[in-house]
Amino acid sequence: MDPVRTLTLDNPASRNALSTAVLRGMLDDLATAAADPACRVIVLSHTGPVFCSGVDLKETAEAKPGDKLPAELLADVLAVLWEFPKPVVARIAGPARAGGLGLIGAADIAVCSTDATFAFTEVRLGVIPAVISSTVLPRLAPRAAAELYLTGDVFDGTRAAEIGLVTAAVPAERLDDAVAGYCASLLRGGPLALAGTKQLLRRTRNESIRAELADLAHRSAGYFKSEEGREGVAAAREKRDPYWI
């Protein structure tokens, strides 16, 4: 079985809008992938010319009092993606708007085509980019965040890479090769080490440097003493691939 699992936004007729059905499907697919040891990396991709147009505005407008809005369910999806124990790579080959940018921010690595376009369109609808801020703001340069949140202006893939929204922007014809290259690199990491590194990247720092270093030293020792760590060190010394490759 392919260790790289692709989750595809597949409703191009709605510009891959995030409806309740789509978001619940994503939660189910992510739960399945998390529980499957054969799955090592998730690629979040799309069909059609648009990556994601944001939450489903038709469903939002028709919601009755007491209904859970797609934006509220999006919060659950972003939390699962942010905390997902395996690397998540976003592949963006077309426009992304509003809630779609939250998905991109939640991915560990995001690769777009240089001609992909992005916009935080919320203010132009009279709402705010609240939910997606949880995953987007940790990525963005503060000045760029203020400019793009407040204006709602469209920007391209090159700018998205410059401000930290995506990892890299490449010509459209090189997009799949770039994604495959990142996946190949991720598969060389130990599964438990990758999960632990994701926790490290998202941890809340201690106020005291000594408490910080004590915590990090404890984490480091635990991985060096683990079966996976011992295997990785032995493989490096013996000039061979470890068992997870």
C-alpha positions as CSV (number, residue, x, y, z in Angstrom):
1,M,0.0,0.0,0.0
2,D,1.2,3.5,-0.9
3,P,2.5,5.2,2.3
4,V,1.4,8.5,0.9
5,R,-2.4,9.0,1.2
6,T,-4.1,11.7,-0.9
7,L,-7.2,13.4,0.5
8,T,-8.9,15.2,-2.4
9,L,-11.3,18.1,-2.4
10,D,-13.5,16.8,-5.1
11,N,-16.5,19.0,-5.8
12,P,-15.3,21.3,-8.7
13,A,-18.9,22.3,-9.5
14,S,-19.0,24.2,-6.2
15,R,-15.4,25.3,-6.5
16,N,-14.6,22.8,-3.8
17,A,-16.5,24.8,-1.2
18,L,-16.4,23.5,2.3
19,S,-19.9,22.2,3.0
20,T,-20.9,20.2,6.1
21,A,-20.8,17.0,4.0
22,V,-17.3,17.8,2.7
23,L,-16.0,18.7,6.2
24,R,-17.5,15.6,7.8
25,G,-15.9,13.5,5.1
26,M,-12.5,15.0,5.8
27,L,-12.8,14.2,9.5
28,D,-13.7,10.6,8.6
29,D,-10.8,10.3,6.1
30,L,-8.3,11.8,8.6
31,A,-9.4,9.5,11.4
32,T,-8.9,6.5,9.1
33,A,-5.5,7.7,8.0
34,A,-4.4,8.4,11.5
35,A,-5.3,4.9,12.6
36,D,-3.5,3.2,9.6
37,P,0.2,2.5,10.3
38,A,0.7,2.0,6.6
39,C,-0.2,5.7,6.0
40,R,2.9,7.8,6.6
41,V,2.1,11.1,4.8
42,I,-1.1,12.9,3.9
43,V,-1.3,15.0,0.7
44,L,-4.3,17.4,0.7
45,S,-5.1,18.1,-3.0
46,H,-8.1,19.0,-5.2
47,T,-9.8,18.3,-8.5
48,G,-10.8,21.0,-10.9
49,P,-9.2,24.5,-11.4
50,V,-9.9,25.8,-7.9
51,F,-8.2,24.5,-4.7
52,C,-11.0,25.8,-2.4
53,S,-13.4,28.7,-2.4
54,G,-13.9,28.7,1.4
55,V,-16.9,27.6,3.4
56,D,-20.1,26.9,1.5
57,L,-21.9,30.3,1.5
58,K,-25.2,28.8,0.1
59,E,-25.4,26.4,3.0
60,T,-24.4,29.1,5.5
61,A,-27.1,31.5,4.2
62,E,-29.8,28.7,4.4
63,A,-28.9,27.6,7.9
64,K,-31.6,27.7,10.5
65,P,-31.2,29.0,14.1
66,G,-29.4,26.3,16.0
67,D,-27.8,24.7,13.0
68,K,-24.0,24.2,13.2
69,L,-22.5,26.4,10.5
70,P,-19.8,25.1,8.1
71,A,-17.4,27.6,9.6
72,E,-17.9,26.0,13.0
73,L,-17.2,22.5,11.6
74,L,-14.2,23.9,9.8
75,A,-12.7,24.6,13.3
76,D,-12.9,20.9,14.0
77,V,-11.1,20.0,10.8
78,L,-8.4,22.6,11.3
79,A,-7.7,21.3,14.8
80,V,-7.4,17.7,13.5
81,L,-5.0,18.8,10.7
82,W,-2.9,20.9,13.1
83,E,-2.6,18.1,15.6
84,F,-2.4,15.3,13.0
85,P,0.4,12.9,14.0
86,K,1.7,12.5,10.5
87,P,3.1,15.1,8.1
88,V,0.5,16.9,5.9
89,V,1.4,18.4,2.6
90,A,-0.9,20.7,0.8
91,R,-0.9,20.8,-3.0
92,I,-2.4,24.0,-4.4
93,A,-2.8,24.2,-8.2
94,G,-5.5,26.9,-8.3
95,P,-7.2,29.7,-6.4
96,A,-7.7,29.5,-2.6
97,R,-10.0,31.8,-0.7
98,A,-11.0,32.4,2.9
99,G,-11.5,29.0,4.6
100,G,-9.3,27.3,2.1
101,L,-6.4,29.3,3.4
102,G,-7.1,27.8,6.8
103,L,-6.5,24.3,5.4
104,I,-3.2,25.5,3.8
105,G,-2.1,27.1,7.1
106,A,-2.8,23.8,8.9
107,A,-0.6,21.8,6.6
108,D,3.0,21.2,7.6
109,I,4.3,21.9,4.1
110,A,2.3,23.7,1.4
111,V,3.3,23.9,-2.3
112,C,1.5,26.0,-4.8
113,S,1.9,26.9,-8.5
114,T,3.2,30.4,-9.0
115,D,0.0,31.4,-10.8
116,A,-2.3,30.2,-8.0
117,T,-4.1,33.1,-6.3
118,F,-5.1,33.7,-2.7
119,A,-7.3,36.2,-0.8
120,F,-8.8,36.7,2.6
121,T,-12.2,37.8,1.3
122,E,-14.0,37.8,4.7
123,V,-14.1,41.6,5.2
124,R,-15.7,42.1,1.8
125,L,-18.5,39.9,3.0
126,G,-18.9,41.8,6.2
127,V,-17.4,39.0,8.4
128,I,-14.0,38.3,9.8
129,P,-11.3,35.6,9.2
130,A,-11.8,34.3,12.7
131,V,-11.5,30.5,12.6
132,I,-8.7,30.3,10.0
133,S,-6.6,32.7,12.1
134,S,-5.7,29.8,14.4
135,T,-3.6,28.2,11.6
136,V,-2.9,31.1,9.3
137,L,-1.5,33.8,11.7
138,P,1.3,31.5,13.0
139,R,2.5,31.3,9.3
140,L,2.2,34.9,8.1
141,A,4.5,37.8,8.5
142,P,2.6,40.3,10.7
143,R,2.7,43.2,8.3
144,A,1.5,41.0,5.5
145,A,-1.3,39.6,7.7
146,A,-2.6,43.1,8.5
147,E,-2.5,44.2,4.9
148,L,-4.2,41.1,3.4
149,Y,-6.7,40.6,6.1
150,L,-7.9,44.2,6.0
151,T,-7.9,44.7,2.3
152,G,-9.1,41.4,1.0
153,D,-6.8,41.9,-2.0
154,V,-5.8,39.0,-4.2
155,F,-2.1,37.9,-4.2
156,D,-0.2,35.2,-6.2
157,G,1.8,32.2,-5.3
158,T,5.1,34.0,-5.3
159,R,3.8,36.4,-2.7
160,A,2.3,33.6,-0.7
161,A,5.7,32.0,-0.4
162,E,7.4,35.3,0.5
163,I,5.1,35.9,3.4
164,G,5.1,32.3,4.7
165,L,1.6,31.2,3.7
166,V,3.1,28.4,1.6
167,T,6.5,26.7,1.7
168,A,7.2,27.0,-2.0
169,A,5.8,28.3,-5.2
170,V,6.8,26.6,-8.4
171,P,5.7,26.7,-12.1
172,A,2.5,24.7,-12.6
173,E,4.3,22.0,-14.6
174,R,6.7,21.3,-11.7
175,L,4.0,21.2,-9.0
176,D,3.5,17.5,-8.8
177,D,7.3,16.8,-8.9
178,A,7.8,19.3,-6.0
179,V,5.1,17.6,-3.9
180,A,6.5,14.2,-4.6
181,G,10.0,15.4,-3.6
182,Y,8.8,16.6,-0.2
183,C,6.9,13.4,0.3
184,A,10.0,11.3,-0.5
185,S,12.0,13.4,2.0
186,L,9.3,13.0,4.7
187,L,9.2,9.2,4.2
188,R,12.9,9.0,5.3
189,G,12.0,10.2,8.8
190,G,11.0,7.8,11.5
191,P,7.3,7.7,12.0
192,L,7.4,8.4,15.8
193,A,10.2,11.0,15.3
194,L,8.0,12.9,12.8
195,A,5.1,12.9,15.2
196,G,7.3,14.1,18.0
197,T,8.8,16.8,15.8
198,K,5.4,18.1,15.0
199,Q,4.6,18.3,18.7
200,L,7.9,20.1,19.2
201,L,7.1,22.7,16.5
202,R,3.7,23.4,18.1
203,R,4.6,23.4,21.8
204,T,4.1,26.3,24.1
205,R,7.5,27.5,25.3
206,N,8.4,27.7,29.0
207,E,9.1,31.1,30.5
208,S,12.3,29.9,32.1
209,I,15.2,28.9,29.8
210,R,16.3,26.2,32.3
211,A,12.8,24.7,32.4
212,E,12.7,24.9,28.6
213,L,16.0,23.0,28.3
214,A,15.1,20.5,30.9
215,D,11.9,19.6,29.0
216,L,13.7,19.4,25.7
217,A,16.6,17.3,27.1
218,H,14.0,14.9,28.5
219,R,12.3,14.7,25.1
220,S,15.6,14.2,23.3
221,A,16.7,11.4,25.7
222,G,13.4,9.6,25.3
223,Y,13.8,9.4,21.5
224,F,17.4,8.4,21.6
225,K,16.5,5.5,24.0
226,S,13.5,4.4,21.9
227,E,13.5,1.4,19.6
228,E,13.2,3.8,16.6
229,G,16.0,6.0,17.8
230,R,18.3,3.1,18.5
231,E,17.6,1.7,15.0
232,G,18.2,5.1,13.3
233,V,21.5,5.6,15.0
234,A,22.6,2.0,14.2
235,A,21.6,2.4,10.6
236,A,23.5,5.7,10.3
237,R,26.6,4.0,11.8
238,E,26.2,1.0,9.5
239,K,25.6,3.1,6.4
240,R,22.2,1.5,5.6
241,D,18.6,2.5,5.5
242,P,16.6,2.1,8.8
243,Y,13.7,-0.3,8.8
244,W,11.0,2.3,8.1
245,I,12.4,3.1,4.7
